[in-house]
């Protein structure tokens, strides 16, 4: 691992300013993925980490129509929120099926949505063919063992899969991502946030360098809606999905009035 500097931001605008002007800088929140990528896998080496854990972004507020969640709220905190349990139970299920309690107490909501793929080729620095890690080198997964890789939304250049359980349910609900950039705030629907690999698999989302997720806004289902999150995996304790689906149904007098469904599929 290469030496790096760690600094703590005092407010969101300062954090954005510190990262945006430095191509070798990155954000640090819960660190459950960042530490792996830097220390265990050794495939990223930012020269500066800007710690955002003390920023005022750890909060949950609810209205009659939506719940808003600060980006540094932990997965465990969101899973324990009564509004999530009562109005969005499949979001709670996705959170609880995502990781161990220890990791959920550290991992943030913003970080979960931004986690890097678990593709074994991407995370192994001895593998040269990885367009996501080194554009133009090829994709080892296309010709190699490809279990737990994507069969939907992939391309000839990359078949890596996003690992978030939470994102599946949030996409189904048309969640809005609030983003702070050097030029101010902007909002992006989560349905438009992720970028399919195409010819540029190294670009995973619409964030420009230095932009910071500050909160997400999740529309609430009607009180009588029904929802479920299904995750199929090799083992029942702390494992990534082989396939998953989030479904929410709104019924009126036995008639389906709205249906929200998203799948995350691998071979």
C-alpha positions as CSV (number, residue, x, y, z in Angstrom):
1,X,0.0,0.0,0.0
2,X,1.2,3.5,-0.9
3,X,1.4,6.3,1.8
4,X,-1.7,8.5,1.9
5,X,-3.0,11.6,3.8
6,X,-6.2,11.5,5.8
7,X,-8.0,14.8,6.6
8,X,-11.3,15.5,8.2
9,X,-13.8,17.9,6.5
10,X,-15.9,20.2,8.7
11,X,-18.8,20.8,6.4
12,X,-20.0,19.3,3.1
13,X,-18.9,22.3,0.9
14,X,-15.4,22.0,2.3
15,X,-15.3,18.3,1.6
16,X,-16.3,18.8,-2.0
17,X,-13.8,21.6,-2.5
18,X,-10.9,19.4,-1.1
19,X,-11.7,16.5,-3.4
20,X,-12.8,18.3,-6.5
21,X,-9.5,20.0,-7.0
22,X,-7.3,17.0,-6.4
23,X,-7.6,14.1,-8.9
24,X,-5.8,11.8,-6.4
25,X,-8.3,12.5,-3.6
26,X,-11.3,10.3,-2.5
27,X,-13.9,10.3,0.2
28,X,-13.9,8.1,3.3
29,X,-17.0,7.3,5.2
30,X,-17.6,3.9,6.8
31,X,-14.6,2.5,4.9
32,X,-16.0,-1.1,4.6
33,X,-15.2,-1.1,0.9
34,X,-12.5,1.5,0.7
35,X,-10.3,-0.3,3.2
36,X,-10.6,-3.5,1.2
37,X,-9.8,-1.9,-2.1
38,X,-6.7,-0.1,-0.6
39,X,-5.3,-2.6,2.0
40,X,-6.6,-6.1,1.1
41,X,-6.9,-5.9,-2.7
42,X,-4.4,-3.1,-3.3
43,X,-6.1,-1.9,-6.5
44,X,-6.8,1.7,-5.6
45,X,-4.3,4.1,-4.0
46,X,-5.7,7.6,-3.4
47,X,-3.1,10.0,-2.1
48,X,-5.6,11.8,0.1
49,X,-8.7,10.6,1.9
50,X,-11.3,13.2,3.0
51,X,-13.2,11.9,6.0
52,X,-16.9,12.8,5.8
53,X,-18.1,10.8,8.9
54,X,-18.4,13.9,11.1
55,X,-20.4,16.0,8.6
56,X,-24.0,16.7,9.5
57,X,-25.3,14.0,7.1
58,X,-26.4,11.4,9.6
59,X,-30.2,11.8,10.0
60,X,-33.5,10.4,9.0
61,X,-36.7,12.5,8.6
62,X,-40.1,11.4,7.3
63,X,-43.1,13.2,5.9
64,X,-46.4,11.8,4.8
65,X,-45.1,11.0,1.3
66,X,-41.3,10.3,1.7
67,X,-38.5,9.5,4.0
68,X,-35.2,11.4,3.6
69,X,-31.9,9.8,4.7
70,X,-28.6,11.6,5.2
71,X,-25.8,9.9,3.3
72,X,-23.7,9.0,6.4
73,X,-26.6,7.3,8.1
74,X,-25.5,3.7,8.7
75,X,-27.3,0.7,7.2
76,X,-28.2,-0.5,10.7
77,X,-29.7,2.8,11.7
78,X,-31.9,2.9,8.6
79,X,-33.0,-0.7,9.1
80,X,-34.1,0.2,12.7
81,X,-36.1,3.2,11.7
82,X,-39.9,2.7,12.4
83,X,-41.0,4.3,9.2
84,X,-38.9,1.9,7.1
85,X,-40.3,-1.0,9.1
86,X,-43.9,0.1,8.7
87,X,-44.0,1.6,5.2
88,X,-41.1,0.1,3.4
89,X,-40.5,-3.4,4.9
90,X,-38.7,-4.7,1.8
91,X,-36.1,-2.0,2.2
92,X,-35.5,-3.2,5.7
93,X,-35.2,-6.8,4.5
94,X,-32.7,-5.8,1.9
95,X,-30.6,-4.0,4.5
96,X,-30.7,-6.9,7.0
97,X,-29.8,-9.4,4.3
98,X,-26.8,-7.3,3.1
99,X,-24.1,-7.9,5.6
100,X,-23.2,-8.8,9.2
101,X,-24.4,-6.5,12.1
102,X,-20.8,-5.4,12.5
103,X,-20.6,-4.2,8.9
104,X,-24.0,-2.6,9.0
105,X,-23.0,-0.6,12.0
106,X,-20.2,0.9,10.0
107,X,-21.3,1.0,6.4
108,X,-23.2,4.2,5.3
109,X,-26.1,4.5,2.9
110,X,-24.2,6.6,0.5
111,X,-21.2,4.2,0.6
112,X,-23.5,1.3,0.0
113,X,-24.8,2.8,-3.2
114,X,-21.3,3.6,-4.3
115,X,-19.6,0.3,-3.5
116,X,-17.4,-1.2,-6.1
117,X,-18.1,-4.5,-7.8
118,X,-17.1,-7.7,-6.2
119,X,-15.9,-9.1,-9.5
120,X,-12.9,-11.4,-8.7
121,X,-11.1,-10.2,-11.8
122,X,-11.5,-6.5,-10.8
123,X,-10.3,-7.1,-7.3
124,X,-7.2,-9.2,-8.2
125,X,-4.3,-7.0,-9.2
126,X,-2.5,-9.9,-10.9
127,X,-5.3,-10.1,-13.5
128,X,-4.3,-7.8,-16.3
129,X,-7.5,-8.1,-18.4
130,X,-9.9,-5.8,-16.6
131,X,-11.4,-2.9,-18.5
132,X,-13.0,-1.5,-15.3
133,X,-9.6,-1.2,-13.6
134,X,-7.5,-0.6,-16.6
135,X,-9.5,0.5,-19.7
136,X,-8.5,-1.2,-22.9
137,X,-7.0,-4.4,-21.4
138,X,-10.1,-6.6,-22.0
139,X,-12.4,-8.5,-19.6
140,X,-11.1,-11.7,-18.0
141,X,-14.6,-12.6,-16.9
142,X,-15.9,-12.8,-20.5
143,X,-13.7,-15.7,-21.4
144,X,-13.1,-17.1,-17.8
145,X,-15.2,-18.4,-15.0
146,X,-18.2,-16.0,-14.8
147,X,-20.4,-17.3,-12.0
148,X,-21.9,-14.4,-10.0
149,X,-21.5,-12.0,-13.0
150,X,-24.2,-10.1,-14.8
151,X,-26.4,-11.5,-17.6
152,X,-28.5,-8.3,-17.8
153,X,-27.1,-4.8,-18.5
154,X,-23.6,-6.2,-19.4
155,X,-21.5,-5.6,-22.5
156,X,-18.7,-7.3,-24.4
157,X,-16.3,-5.1,-22.4
158,X,-17.5,-5.9,-18.9
159,X,-19.9,-8.3,-17.1
160,X,-19.2,-7.1,-13.6
161,X,-22.2,-6.8,-11.3
162,X,-23.1,-4.1,-8.7
163,X,-23.4,-5.8,-5.3
164,X,-25.9,-3.7,-3.4
165,X,-29.0,-5.3,-2.1
166,X,-30.3,-2.0,-1.0
167,X,-30.1,-0.4,-4.4
168,X,-32.5,-3.0,-5.8
169,X,-35.3,-1.9,-3.6
170,X,-34.5,1.8,-3.9
171,X,-34.6,1.7,-7.7
172,X,-38.0,0.0,-7.5
173,X,-39.2,3.0,-5.4
174,X,-37.9,5.7,-7.8
175,X,-35.5,7.0,-5.1
176,X,-33.9,10.4,-5.7
177,X,-30.2,11.0,-5.0
178,X,-29.2,14.5,-3.7
179,X,-25.7,15.5,-4.8
180,X,-23.5,18.4,-3.8
181,X,-21.0,19.6,-6.5
182,X,-18.7,22.6,-6.6
183,X,-21.5,24.4,-8.6
184,X,-24.3,23.6,-6.1
185,X,-26.9,20.9,-5.5
186,X,-28.5,18.7,-8.1
187,X,-30.9,15.7,-7.9
188,X,-30.7,12.5,-9.9
189,X,-33.3,9.7,-9.9
190,X,-31.6,6.4,-8.8
191,X,-33.0,4.9,-12.0
192,X,-30.6,7.2,-13.9
193,X,-27.7,7.2,-11.4
194,X,-25.9,4.0,-12.5
195,X,-24.3,3.8,-16.0
196,X,-24.3,0.5,-18.0
197,X,-20.7,-0.6,-18.9
198,X,-21.0,-0.2,-22.7
199,X,-17.6,0.8,-24.0
200,X,-16.6,2.6,-20.8
201,X,-17.0,0.2,-17.9
202,X,-14.7,2.3,-15.7
203,X,-17.5,4.9,-15.5
204,X,-20.0,3.4,-13.0
205,X,-22.3,6.3,-12.2
206,X,-23.1,9.9,-13.1
207,X,-21.0,11.4,-10.3
208,X,-18.2,13.8,-11.5
209,X,-15.0,13.7,-9.5
210,X,-15.5,15.5,-6.2
211,X,-19.3,15.3,-6.2
212,X,-20.8,14.1,-2.9
213,X,-24.0,12.3,-2.1
214,X,-25.7,14.2,0.7
215,X,-29.0,12.4,1.1
216,X,-31.5,10.1,-0.6
217,X,-35.2,10.7,-0.8
218,X,-37.4,7.6,-0.8
219,X,-41.1,7.8,-1.7
220,X,-43.2,5.9,0.8
221,X,-45.6,3.2,-0.3
222,X,-49.3,3.5,0.7
223,X,-50.0,2.0,4.2
224,X,-51.8,-1.0,2.6
225,X,-49.2,-1.8,0.0
226,X,-47.4,-5.2,0.0
227,X,-43.7,-5.6,-0.6
228,X,-41.0,-8.3,-0.5
229,X,-37.3,-8.6,-1.2
230,X,-36.0,-12.0,-2.3
231,X,-32.3,-12.9,-2.3
232,X,-31.0,-16.2,-3.5
233,X,-27.4,-16.9,-2.3
234,X,-25.0,-19.8,-1.7
235,X,-25.2,-19.5,2.0
236,X,-27.6,-17.8,4.4
237,X,-25.0,-15.8,6.4
238,X,-23.3,-12.8,4.8
239,X,-23.1,-13.7,1.2
240,X,-23.7,-11.7,-2.0
241,X,-26.7,-12.5,-4.2
242,X,-26.8,-15.0,-7.0
243,X,-30.1,-13.4,-8.0
244,X,-32.4,-11.0,-6.2
245,X,-35.7,-9.2,-6.7
246,X,-37.6,-6.4,-5.0
247,X,-41.3,-6.1,-5.6
248,X,-44.0,-3.8,-4.2
249,X,-47.7,-3.9,-5.1
250,X,-50.4,-1.4,-4.4
251,X,-53.9,-3.0,-4.3
252,X,-57.3,-1.3,-4.3
253,X,-60.4,-3.6,-3.8
254,X,-58.3,-6.6,-4.9
255,X,-57.1,-4.8,-8.1
256,X,-53.5,-4.1,-8.7
257,X,-53.1,-0.3,-9.1
258,X,-49.3,0.0,-9.1
259,X,-46.5,-2.5,-9.4
260,X,-42.9,-1.8,-8.7
261,X,-40.3,-4.5,-9.5
262,X,-36.6,-4.7,-10.0
263,X,-34.3,-7.7,-10.4
264,X,-30.6,-8.1,-9.9
265,X,-29.5,-11.2,-11.9
266,X,-26.4,-13.3,-12.3
267,X,-25.7,-16.7,-13.9
